[in-house]
Amino acid sequence: HPHFHQPFDQNPLRLPPYTSYEMAPKQVFFRTLEAKEKNGSSNFLSALQLIAHIVTPIRKGMIHFFLQNRNTSIEQIEWIFLRELGRLFQALIAPPPDSGKAGNDDDEEDSAPSVDPTAFFDALKPCLTKYKKPTPKDASQAVQILLETIESCTGTLPVTGDLWNSMLDKASLSLVARQTIVGKTELEDGEILQRTKNESLILPSPYVIPQFGKKVESTSVDKLLKEWCAKQPHEYDFDTKSFDFEVTIPVFAKGDASSDGWSVTRTLHFDALNAFLFVGLSRLNEKGEPTETEIEFPKKLDLSKLCTSDVTGSKEYELYGGVLYDDEDYVAVLKNSAIEDPEEEGAWQLMESEEIIPMEEGDIVEFLKGEGGEGPCGTLAVYRSCDKSIHKRMDQILSDIIISHVSGVLNTKSEYYYEEVVEE
């Protein structure tokens, strides 16, 4: 593998691909997550639930890092954070204490104690300080901060840093868009000078749609994405900044050209898609109250018309989770993949801090939609790609990471993994 540089056999145990070598239990359970201190923690708590239950390759990699290094003496703050994150993820999907049953049971979930994230937050704080991350104002920013912190911390790992970077990019951190900026101005002879600038952008994850017509009574996530990618007013000084090409067009094609400076617009198209699409929505007004706009969260999202020809494979996404804003708290909602019937109670889980409420998909979609400014409303949607190939690539990268973890031991006094005999 091109990312490996260690001077030893890359797979000494002859392990099969990760798809058949599972460190995490096959049955995934749901556990509540309750912090003893507030300080904006509901933002982080909902974000942790989303990543743990939806972005499964990150969860599995973190759990394996924890299992391999739980008894290792570690001083580097980044590695302590990764270990505590893995410990927390393992607790969030673990069966309730003293549970001998194979499946989830509602009574067991209700009686199971909440997972305490205190040790995780203690490990997170030094990293937030070092990497200058702010206190999240909402759940969308909390997801962004966590993903970027994971990226920064895994980047310090010997051998596997590049692998982690590649997997995080495929997961959600490399939503690449092509921005086309067009400027028009009217010349003295009446003709129109048009200049065009094309540039690539790495959009943040979650991709937050900042504005969507406050006076609109109802809209939908897919419509908002289309409108935001469509032609929008833009600021760009074509007199002083670079451009790719220019043309002179006749006066009858004047359109929105201006005789006083440049009239500038921009359009967006996705140049690459991720395995998971996080879409944030600004649904609170200046007072921090939900706006009256109701937003439909479609169960399927088709981005075909928003992509360039460079994007191959399926461009459809399926709704797998989200975050509700309710009475100044952010609450995660998660799809339960163990239940196929969306109308069955428990097909979705509403992750309150003190209890888990099993719900039908229709009820969750209504909660996310909002009720005209009253009650809970969705501020974040998480969609999972229907393109199987991208998930297969992520599993292969995860397999390489796992093999590196099993093949060597993290030595805090060196910058590489060294080989150790590992007995199962």
C-alpha positions as CSV (number, residue, x, y, z in Angstrom):
1,H,0.0,0.0,0.0
2,P,1.5,3.4,-1.0
3,H,0.7,4.9,2.4
4,F,2.7,2.3,4.4
5,H,6.4,3.0,5.2
6,Q,7.0,0.6,8.1
7,P,9.9,-1.9,7.6
8,F,7.8,-5.0,8.4
9,D,5.2,-7.3,6.9
10,Q,2.1,-5.2,6.4
11,N,-0.2,-8.2,7.2
12,P,1.7,-10.6,9.5
13,L,-1.4,-12.2,10.8
14,R,-2.8,-12.8,7.3
15,L,-6.1,-11.1,8.4
16,P,-9.0,-11.1,5.9
17,P,-10.4,-7.8,4.8
18,Y,-12.2,-5.8,7.5
19,T,-15.6,-6.6,6.1
20,S,-15.2,-10.1,7.7
21,Y,-12.9,-9.1,10.6
22,E,-15.2,-7.2,13.0
23,M,-13.9,-5.8,16.2
24,A,-17.2,-4.1,17.0
25,P,-20.2,-6.3,17.9
26,K,-22.5,-7.1,15.1
27,Q,-25.6,-6.1,17.1
28,V,-25.5,-2.3,17.6
29,F,-27.5,-1.0,20.6
30,F,-28.6,2.5,21.4
31,R,-27.5,4.2,24.7
32,T,-28.3,7.6,26.1
33,L,-25.6,10.2,26.5
34,E,-25.9,12.6,29.4
35,A,-23.4,15.2,30.5
36,K,-23.2,16.5,34.0
37,E,-22.3,20.0,32.9
38,K,-24.3,22.0,30.4
39,N,-21.9,24.5,28.7
40,G,-23.3,23.9,25.3
41,S,-22.9,20.1,25.6
42,S,-26.2,19.2,23.9
43,N,-24.6,20.4,20.7
44,F,-21.7,17.9,21.1
45,L,-23.9,15.1,22.5
46,S,-26.2,15.1,19.5
47,A,-23.1,15.3,17.2
48,L,-21.5,12.3,18.9
49,Q,-24.6,10.2,18.5
50,L,-24.8,11.0,14.8
51,I,-21.1,10.1,14.1
52,A,-21.2,7.0,16.3
53,H,-24.3,5.5,14.7
54,I,-24.2,6.7,11.1
55,V,-20.5,7.2,10.1
56,T,-19.7,3.7,11.0
57,P,-16.1,3.5,9.6
58,I,-15.0,6.3,11.9
59,R,-16.7,4.6,14.8
60,K,-15.1,1.2,14.1
61,G,-11.6,2.7,13.6
62,M,-11.8,4.7,16.8
63,I,-13.1,1.7,18.8
64,H,-10.2,-0.4,17.5
65,F,-7.7,2.3,18.4
66,F,-9.1,2.3,21.9
67,L,-9.0,-1.5,22.3
68,Q,-5.4,-1.6,21.1
69,N,-4.2,1.2,23.4
70,R,-6.5,1.1,26.4
71,N,-3.6,-0.1,28.6
72,T,-0.9,2.0,26.9
73,S,0.7,4.9,28.6
74,I,0.0,7.9,26.3
75,E,1.0,11.5,26.9
76,Q,0.2,13.2,23.5
77,I,-3.1,15.0,23.9
78,E,-4.3,14.0,20.4
79,W,-3.9,10.3,21.1
80,I,-5.6,10.6,24.4
81,F,-8.5,12.3,22.7
82,L,-8.7,9.5,20.1
83,R,-8.6,6.8,22.7
84,E,-11.4,8.4,24.8
85,L,-13.5,8.9,21.7
86,G,-13.1,5.2,20.9
87,R,-14.0,4.4,24.5
88,L,-17.1,6.6,24.2
89,F,-18.2,5.1,20.9
90,Q,-17.9,1.6,22.3
91,A,-20.1,2.5,25.2
92,L,-22.7,4.1,23.0
93,I,-23.3,0.9,20.9
94,A,-22.8,-1.6,23.8
95,P,-25.6,-3.7,25.2
96,P,-27.1,-2.7,28.5
97,P,-25.2,-4.0,31.5
98,D,-26.1,-7.6,32.5
99,S,-28.0,-8.1,29.2
100,G,-27.9,-11.6,27.8
101,K,-30.4,-11.0,25.0
102,A,-29.4,-10.8,21.4
103,G,-31.5,-7.9,20.4
104,N,-32.6,-4.5,21.7
105,D,-35.3,-4.4,24.3
106,D,-37.1,-1.2,25.0
107,D,-37.3,-1.9,28.8
108,E,-33.6,-2.6,28.9
109,E,-32.8,0.6,27.1
110,D,-35.0,2.6,29.5
111,S,-33.4,1.0,32.5
112,A,-29.8,1.1,31.2
113,P,-27.7,3.9,32.8
114,S,-26.7,6.8,30.5
115,V,-23.1,6.9,29.1
116,D,-21.1,9.4,31.0
117,P,-19.0,11.6,28.6
118,T,-17.0,13.3,31.3
119,A,-13.6,11.6,30.4
120,F,-14.2,12.4,26.7
121,F,-14.8,16.1,27.3
122,D,-11.7,16.2,29.6
123,A,-9.7,14.8,26.6
124,L,-11.4,17.1,24.1
125,K,-10.8,20.4,25.8
126,P,-7.0,20.5,25.4
127,C,-7.4,19.7,21.7
128,L,-10.0,22.4,21.2
129,T,-7.6,24.9,22.8
130,K,-4.6,23.7,20.7
131,Y,-6.5,23.8,17.4
132,K,-8.4,27.0,18.3
133,K,-11.9,25.7,18.0
134,P,-14.8,27.8,19.3
135,T,-17.6,26.7,21.5
136,P,-20.3,25.4,19.1
137,K,-23.3,27.6,18.7
138,D,-25.5,24.8,17.4
139,A,-25.3,21.1,16.5
140,S,-24.1,21.7,12.9
141,Q,-21.0,23.5,14.2
142,A,-20.5,20.8,16.8
143,V,-20.4,18.2,14.1
144,Q,-17.9,20.3,12.1
145,I,-15.7,20.8,15.1
146,L,-15.6,17.1,16.0
147,L,-14.9,16.0,12.5
148,E,-12.1,18.6,12.1
149,T,-10.6,17.7,15.5
150,I,-10.7,14.0,14.6
151,E,-8.9,14.9,11.3
152,S,-6.2,17.0,13.1
153,C,-5.6,14.3,15.8
154,T,-5.5,11.3,13.4
155,G,-3.1,13.3,11.3
156,T,-0.5,13.0,14.2
157,L,-0.7,9.2,14.1
158,P,2.4,7.4,12.7
159,V,1.8,5.3,9.6
160,T,-2.0,5.6,9.5
161,G,-2.3,9.4,9.5
162,D,-2.6,9.5,5.7
163,L,-5.1,6.6,5.7
164,W,-7.3,8.3,8.2
165,N,-7.1,11.5,6.2
166,S,-8.2,9.6,3.1
167,M,-11.1,7.9,4.9
168,L,-12.3,11.1,6.5
169,D,-12.3,12.8,3.1
170,K,-14.4,10.1,1.6
171,A,-16.7,10.1,4.6
172,S,-17.7,13.8,4.6
173,L,-14.8,16.2,4.7
174,S,-14.2,16.6,0.9
175,L,-17.4,17.9,-0.5
176,V,-15.8,19.5,-3.6
177,A,-17.8,22.1,-5.5
178,R,-17.0,23.9,-8.7
179,Q,-17.9,27.6,-8.5
180,T,-18.5,29.5,-11.7
181,I,-18.3,33.3,-11.2
182,V,-19.6,35.4,-14.1
183,G,-19.3,39.2,-14.3
184,K,-20.9,41.5,-16.8
185,T,-20.3,45.2,-17.4
186,E,-21.5,47.6,-20.2
187,L,-18.9,49.2,-22.4
188,E,-19.0,52.7,-23.8
189,D,-20.0,51.5,-27.2
190,G,-22.9,49.7,-25.8
191,E,-21.5,46.2,-26.0
192,I,-21.3,43.9,-23.0
193,L,-18.0,42.6,-21.6
194,Q,-18.4,39.3,-19.8
195,R,-15.6,37.7,-17.7
196,T,-15.7,34.2,-16.1
197,K,-13.7,32.7,-13.3
198,N,-13.9,29.0,-12.4
199,E,-12.6,27.8,-9.0
200,S,-12.8,24.7,-6.8
201,L,-14.1,24.9,-3.3
202,I,-13.9,22.5,-0.4
203,L,-17.3,23.0,1.3
204,P,-17.5,22.6,5.1
205,S,-19.2,19.6,6.6
206,P,-22.0,20.0,7.5
207,Y,-22.8,22.1,4.5
208,V,-25.0,24.8,6.1
209,I,-27.5,26.6,3.9
210,P,-27.4,30.1,5.4
211,Q,-30.6,31.7,3.9
212,F,-33.8,30.3,2.5
213,G,-36.4,33.0,2.3
214,K,-37.7,33.8,5.8
215,K,-41.2,34.6,4.5
216,V,-41.7,31.3,2.8
217,E,-44.3,29.1,4.6
218,S,-42.9,25.8,3.5
219,T,-40.0,24.4,1.4
220,S,-37.8,21.3,1.4
221,V,-34.2,20.3,1.8
222,D,-33.7,19.3,-1.8
223,K,-35.3,22.6,-3.0
224,L,-33.1,24.6,-0.7
225,L,-30.0,22.8,-2.1
226,K,-31.1,23.5,-5.7
227,E,-31.8,27.2,-5.0
228,W,-28.5,27.6,-3.2
229,C,-26.5,26.0,-6.0
230,A,-28.4,28.1,-8.6
231,K,-27.3,31.5,-9.8
232,Q,-26.8,33.9,-6.8
233,P,-25.5,37.5,-6.5
234,H,-21.8,37.4,-5.6
235,E,-19.0,39.8,-4.8
236,Y,-15.9,39.6,-7.0
237,D,-13.8,42.5,-8.4
238,F,-13.0,41.6,-12.0
239,D,-11.0,44.8,-12.4
240,T,-8.3,43.7,-10.0
241,K,-8.7,39.9,-9.7
242,S,-7.8,37.1,-12.1
243,F,-10.3,35.5,-14.5
244,D,-10.1,32.6,-16.9
245,F,-11.5,34.1,-20.1
246,E,-13.6,37.0,-21.4
247,V,-15.9,37.6,-24.3
248,T,-17.7,40.6,-25.8
249,I,-21.3,40.1,-26.5
250,P,-23.9,42.2,-28.4
251,V,-26.0,44.7,-26.6
252,F,-29.2,42.7,-27.2
253,A,-27.8,40.1,-24.8
254,K,-27.3,42.7,-22.1
255,G,-29.3,40.7,-19.6
256,D,-28.3,41.7,-16.1
257,A,-25.2,43.7,-17.1
258,S,-24.6,46.9,-15.4
259,S,-23.4,50.3,-16.8
260,D,-22.0,51.1,-13.3
261,G,-19.3,48.6,-12.5
262,W,-19.7,44.8,-12.6
263,S,-22.8,42.8,-12.1
264,V,-21.6,39.5,-10.7
265,T,-23.3,36.1,-10.1
266,R,-22.1,32.6,-9.2
267,T,-23.4,29.1,-9.6
268,L,-22.3,25.9,-7.8
269,H,-22.0,22.3,-9.0
270,F,-20.6,19.4,-6.9
271,D,-17.4,18.0,-8.3
272,A,-17.1,15.1,-5.9
273,L,-19.6,13.5,-3.4
274,N,-19.1,11.9,0.0
275,A,-20.4,8.8,1.6
276,F,-22.3,10.9,4.0
277,L,-23.9,14.3,3.4
278,F,-24.5,16.6,6.3
279,V,-26.9,19.4,5.5
280,G,-27.3,22.1,8.1
281,L,-30.2,24.6,8.1
282,S,-30.3,28.0,9.7
283,R,-33.8,27.8,11.2
284,L,-33.4,30.2,14.2
285,N,-34.1,33.9,14.1
286,E,-32.1,36.7,15.7
287,K,-33.8,35.9,19.1
288,G,-32.8,32.2,18.9
289,E,-36.4,31.1,18.2
290,P,-37.4,28.8,15.4
291,T,-38.8,30.6,12.3
292,E,-42.2,29.8,11.0
293,T,-40.9,28.2,7.8
294,E,-41.7,24.4,7.6
295,I,-39.1,22.3,5.8
296,E,-39.7,18.9,4.3
297,F,-36.9,16.4,4.9
298,P,-37.2,13.9,1.9
299,K,-36.4,10.3,2.6
300,K,-34.4,10.2,-0.6
301,L,-32.2,13.0,-2.0
302,D,-31.2,13.0,-5.7
303,L,-28.2,15.3,-6.5
304,S,-27.9,14.3,-10.2
305,K,-28.7,17.7,-11.5
306,L,-26.4,19.4,-9.1
307,C,-23.2,17.5,-10.1
308,T,-20.7,17.9,-12.8
309,S,-19.9,15.2,-15.3
310,D,-16.9,14.2,-13.3
311,V,-19.1,12.6,-10.6
312,T,-19.7,8.9,-11.3
313,G,-21.9,6.3,-9.6
314,S,-25.2,6.8,-7.8
315,K,-26.0,10.3,-6.8
316,E,-28.9,9.3,-4.5
317,Y,-28.8,9.6,-0.8
318,E,-31.0,8.2,1.9
319,L,-32.0,10.0,5.1
320,Y,-30.3,8.2,8.1
321,G,-30.4,10.8,10.9
322,G,-30.7,14.4,11.9
323,V,-30.9,16.8,14.8
324,L,-34.0,18.4,16.4
325,Y,-33.9,21.8,18.1
326,D,-36.4,21.7,21.0
327,D,-36.6,24.2,23.9
328,E,-32.9,25.3,23.6
329,D,-31.7,21.7,23.3
330,Y,-30.4,19.7,20.4
331,V,-31.5,16.1,20.2
332,A,-30.3,13.5,17.7
333,V,-32.7,11.3,15.8
334,L,-31.3,8.0,14.3
335,K,-32.5,5.5,11.9
336,N,-32.5,1.9,13.3
337,S,-31.2,-0.2,10.4
338,A,-32.2,-3.4,12.3
339,I,-35.9,-2.6,11.6
340,E,-36.9,-2.6,7.9
341,D,-40.5,-1.5,8.2
342,P,-40.5,2.3,8.5
343,E,-44.0,2.3,10.1
344,E,-42.9,0.0,12.9
345,E,-42.3,1.7,16.3
346,G,-38.5,1.8,16.8
347,A,-37.7,2.2,13.2
348,W,-36.2,5.5,14.4
349,Q,-34.8,6.4,17.8
350,L,-35.2,9.9,19.4
351,M,-32.1,10.2,21.6
352,E,-33.1,12.3,24.6
353,S,-30.4,12.7,27.2
354,E,-32.3,10.7,29.8
355,E,-34.3,8.3,27.6
356,I,-34.6,6.8,24.2
357,I,-38.0,7.2,22.5
358,P,-38.7,4.6,19.8
359,M,-40.7,6.2,16.9
360,E,-42.0,5.6,13.4
361,E,-40.3,7.2,10.5
362,G,-43.4,9.3,9.7
363,D,-43.4,10.9,13.1
364,I,-39.7,11.7,12.9
365,V,-40.1,13.4,9.5
366,E,-42.9,15.5,10.9
367,F,-40.8,16.6,13.9
368,L,-37.9,17.5,11.5
369,K,-40.3,19.5,9.4
370,G,-41.4,21.7,12.3
371,E,-44.8,23.1,13.1
372,G,-44.7,26.7,12.0
373,G,-42.3,27.9,14.6
374,E,-43.8,25.9,17.5
375,G,-42.4,22.7,18.9
376,P,-39.3,20.9,17.7
377,C,-37.8,21.4,14.3
378,G,-34.9,19.9,12.3
379,T,-31.7,21.9,12.1
380,L,-29.5,19.2,10.6
381,A,-30.0,16.3,8.2
382,V,-27.7,13.4,7.6
383,Y,-27.9,11.5,4.3
384,R,-26.1,8.2,3.5
385,S,-25.0,7.7,-0.1
386,C,-26.7,4.8,-2.0
387,D,-23.4,4.4,-4.0
388,K,-22.1,1.1,-2.7
389,S,-18.7,1.6,-4.3
390,I,-17.7,4.5,-2.0
391,H,-18.6,2.5,1.1
392,K,-16.6,-0.4,-0.2
393,R,-13.6,1.9,-0.7
394,M,-14.0,3.2,2.9
395,D,-14.1,-0.3,4.2
396,Q,-10.8,-1.1,2.4
397,I,-9.1,1.9,3.9
398,L,-10.5,0.9,7.3
399,S,-9.1,-2.6,6.7
400,D,-5.6,-1.1,6.1
401,I,-5.9,1.0,9.3
402,I,-7.0,-2.0,11.3
403,I,-4.1,-4.2,9.9
404,S,-1.6,-1.4,10.9
405,H,-3.1,-1.2,14.4
406,V,-2.9,-5.0,14.9
407,S,0.6,-5.3,13.3
408,G,2.2,-2.8,15.6
409,V,2.0,-0.9,18.9
410,L,1.7,2.8,19.3
411,N,5.0,4.0,20.9
412,T,4.7,7.4,22.4
413,K,8.5,7.9,22.2
414,S,8.9,7.3,18.5
415,E,7.2,8.3,15.2
416,Y,6.5,4.9,13.9
417,Y,4.8,1.6,14.7
418,Y,7.1,-1.3,15.6
419,E,6.2,-4.9,15.0
420,E,5.0,-7.0,17.9
421,V,3.9,-10.6,18.1
422,V,0.1,-10.5,18.5
423,E,-1.8,-13.6,19.7
424,E,-5.5,-13.8,19.4
